[in-house]
Amino acid sequence: MARILVADDDPDMQLVLQVALESEGHTVALASNGTAALEICLHGEIDLALLDVTMPGLKGHEVVSRVRADAQRQGLPILLVSANSLLEDVDLGLAAGADDYLTKPFNTFELKRRVERMVWLTQDLEKPDDRGRIRRTAQETLARLMPSKRD
């Protein structure tokens, strides 16, 4: 199973995410702010990161951008989890390089399936650069499909 970072400044949300993920056999590391989350993303032994968008210090999308700029960790799968559900919020997170975006409140079944998919996709890749290529292709496709801010 995967080693997953859960970064959220709300202890209750941390607990909900931790229990849901551990019930699936994953190991969970916790961070309560963006700075700690970035440190773990860049230097920790994790396979996947779940980041809240609105944390003290660095915001979730800022953590994503910095991870994507790091040559060693740019392939780390990242799921943003946020109560910010406007199209602009989702677009900002995905444009920063997040692999997925889940809005709160969420169904734990949906959370588990999205995590399962991200872990499966990561384990199936033969080369680390494949992840970046797949992400860029997905972002280009989303950009074509999503309405522009002018629409």
C-alpha positions as CSV (number, residue, x, y, z in Angstrom):
1,M,0.0,0.0,0.0
2,A,1.0,3.6,-0.3
3,R,2.6,6.1,2.1
4,I,0.4,9.2,1.9
5,L,0.8,12.8,3.2
6,V,-2.3,14.4,4.6
7,A,-1.8,18.2,4.9
8,D,-4.7,20.1,6.5
9,D,-4.8,22.7,9.2
10,D,-8.1,21.3,10.6
11,P,-7.4,18.4,13.0
12,D,-10.8,17.0,12.5
13,M,-10.3,16.8,8.7
14,Q,-6.9,15.3,9.3
15,L,-8.5,12.6,11.4
16,V,-11.3,11.9,8.8
17,L,-8.7,11.6,6.0
18,Q,-6.3,9.5,8.1
19,V,-9.0,7.0,9.2
20,A,-10.3,6.7,5.6
21,L,-6.9,6.1,4.2
22,E,-5.6,3.8,7.0
23,S,-8.8,1.7,6.6
24,E,-7.6,0.9,3.1
25,G,-4.1,-0.2,4.4
26,H,-2.2,3.0,3.6
27,T,0.3,4.6,5.9
28,V,-0.4,8.3,6.7
29,A,2.0,11.2,7.6
30,L,0.4,14.4,8.8
31,A,1.2,18.1,8.3
32,S,-0.8,21.1,9.6
33,N,0.6,23.8,7.3
34,G,1.9,24.4,3.8
35,T,5.5,24.8,4.8
36,A,5.6,21.4,6.6
37,A,3.7,19.9,3.7
38,L,6.3,21.1,1.2
39,E,9.2,19.8,3.3
40,I,7.6,16.3,3.4
41,C,6.7,16.4,-0.3
42,L,10.3,17.3,-1.2
43,H,12.2,15.2,1.3
44,G,9.8,12.6,2.9
45,E,9.2,9.0,1.9
46,I,5.7,9.4,0.5
47,D,4.0,8.1,-2.6
48,L,1.1,10.5,-2.7
49,A,0.1,13.9,-1.2
50,L,-3.4,15.1,-0.2
51,L,-3.2,18.8,0.3
52,D,-5.8,21.3,1.6
53,V,-5.8,24.5,-0.4
54,T,-6.2,27.0,2.4
55,M,-3.5,26.2,5.0
56,P,-1.3,28.6,7.0
57,G,2.0,29.4,5.4
58,L,2.0,28.1,1.9
59,K,-1.3,27.5,0.2
60,G,-1.9,24.1,-1.4
61,H,-1.5,25.3,-4.9
62,E,1.8,27.0,-3.9
63,V,3.1,23.7,-2.5
64,V,2.0,22.0,-5.8
65,S,3.9,24.6,-7.9
66,R,7.1,24.2,-5.8
67,V,6.9,20.4,-6.0
68,R,6.5,20.5,-9.7
69,A,9.6,22.7,-10.0
70,D,11.7,20.2,-8.2
71,A,13.4,17.8,-10.6
72,Q,13.5,14.9,-8.1
73,R,9.9,15.1,-6.9
74,Q,8.0,16.6,-9.8
75,G,6.3,13.3,-10.5
76,L,4.7,13.0,-7.0
77,P,1.0,12.5,-7.3
78,I,-1.0,15.3,-5.6
79,L,-4.7,15.6,-4.8
80,L,-5.9,18.9,-3.7
81,V,-8.8,18.7,-1.2
82,S,-10.7,21.9,-0.6
83,A,-14.0,23.6,0.4
84,N,-13.2,26.1,-2.5
85,S,-15.4,24.7,-5.2
86,L,-15.6,27.5,-7.7
87,L,-14.4,26.8,-11.3
88,E,-11.6,29.3,-10.8
89,D,-10.4,27.5,-7.6
90,V,-10.3,24.1,-9.4
91,D,-8.6,25.7,-12.4
92,L,-5.9,27.3,-10.2
93,G,-5.1,24.0,-8.5
94,L,-5.0,22.0,-11.7
95,A,-3.0,24.8,-13.5
96,A,-0.4,24.6,-10.6
97,G,0.1,21.0,-11.5
98,A,-2.2,19.1,-9.1
99,D,-3.3,15.7,-10.5
100,D,-6.8,16.0,-9.1
101,Y,-9.1,18.2,-7.1
102,L,-11.7,17.0,-4.6
103,T,-14.2,19.4,-3.0
104,K,-15.3,19.3,0.6
105,P,-17.5,17.9,1.9
106,F,-16.7,14.7,0.1
107,N,-17.9,11.2,0.1
108,T,-15.2,8.9,1.6
109,F,-16.0,6.3,-1.0
110,E,-15.1,8.9,-3.7
111,L,-11.9,9.8,-1.8
112,K,-10.8,6.2,-1.5
113,R,-11.4,5.5,-5.2
114,R,-9.5,8.6,-6.4
115,V,-6.6,7.7,-4.1
116,E,-6.7,4.2,-5.4
117,R,-6.6,5.4,-9.0
118,M,-3.7,7.7,-8.3
119,V,-1.7,5.0,-6.6
120,W,-2.5,2.5,-9.3
121,L,-1.4,4.9,-12.1
122,T,1.8,5.7,-10.3
123,Q,2.7,2.0,-9.8
124,D,2.0,1.2,-13.4
125,L,4.5,3.7,-14.8
126,E,7.7,2.3,-16.1
127,K,9.7,5.6,-16.2
128,P,9.3,8.6,-13.8
129,D,9.1,11.0,-16.7
130,D,6.0,9.3,-17.9
131,R,4.0,10.9,-15.1
132,G,5.0,14.4,-16.2
133,R,4.1,13.6,-19.8
134,I,0.8,12.1,-18.8
135,R,0.0,15.1,-16.6
136,R,0.9,17.6,-19.4
137,T,-1.4,15.8,-21.9
138,A,-4.2,15.7,-19.3
139,Q,-3.8,19.4,-18.6
140,E,-3.8,20.3,-22.3
141,T,-7.0,18.3,-22.8
142,L,-8.6,19.9,-19.8
143,A,-7.7,23.3,-21.1
144,R,-9.4,22.6,-24.4
145,L,-12.5,21.2,-22.7
146,M,-13.0,23.8,-19.9
147,P,-14.5,27.1,-20.7
148,S,-12.1,30.0,-20.7
149,K,-12.6,32.9,-18.2
150,R,-13.8,35.0,-21.1
151,D,-16.8,32.6,-21.8
